[in-house]
């Protein structure tokens, strides 16, 4: 229970931190090539963990269904 509360607090903090920055500069509006390249590199770095998380979620769902029959 405490882990879920801590995770929720961290998620809200991250959202509050990045929301003003994202609102000030919507994606795709920057003409700066360096900023665009940095965003592309960041997306490339995060692609692997995102795919792993999606796979783990799908596997967890299948395991959950297997035990709840």
C-alpha positions in Angstrom: 0.0 0.0 0.0 2.8 2.4 0.9 4.6 1.7 -2.4 1.4 2.6 -4.4 1.1 5.9 -2.5 4.7 6.7 -3.0 4.4 5.9 -6.7 1.4 8.1 -7.0 3.2 11.0 -5.3 6.2 10.7 -7.5 4.0 10.5 -10.6 2.1 13.7 -9.6 5.4 15.5 -8.9 6.8 14.6 -12.3 3.6 15.6 -14.0 3.6 18.9 -12.1 7.3 19.5 -13.0 7.0 18.9 -16.7 3.5 20.2 -17.5 4.5 23.9 -17.5 7.5 23.2 -19.7 5.4 21.2 -22.1 2.6 23.9 -22.2 5.1 26.6 -22.9 6.7 24.8 -25.8 4.3 22.3 -27.6 6.0 19.4 -29.4 7.0 20.3 -32.9 7.0 24.1 -32.5 10.7 24.5 -31.9 12.8 25.6 -34.9 16.0 24.8 -33.1 17.7 21.8 -34.6 19.7 21.0 -31.5 16.4 20.8 -29.4 14.9 18.6 -32.1 17.9 16.3 -32.1 17.9 16.1 -28.3 14.2 15.1 -28.3 14.9 12.5 -31.0 17.7 11.0 -29.0 15.6 11.0 -25.8 12.8 9.2 -27.7 15.3 6.7 -29.0 16.7 6.0 -25.6 13.2 5.5 -24.0 11.9 3.3 -26.8 13.5 0.1 -25.3 12.2 0.6 -21.8 8.7 1.5 -23.1 8.5 -1.7 -25.2 9.8 -3.8 -22.2 7.1 -2.2 -20.0 4.4 -2.9 -22.5 5.5 -6.5 -22.8 5.7 -7.0 -19.1 2.2 -5.6 -18.8 0.8 -7.9 -21.4 2.6 -10.9 -19.8 1.2 -9.9 -16.4 -2.3 -9.7 -17.9 -2.0 -13.2 -19.4 -0.7 -14.6 -16.1 -3.5 -13.0 -14.2 -6.1 -14.4 -16.6 -4.5 -17.8 -16.3 -4.9 -17.9 -12.5 -8.4 -16.3 -12.4 -10.2 -19.0 -14.4 
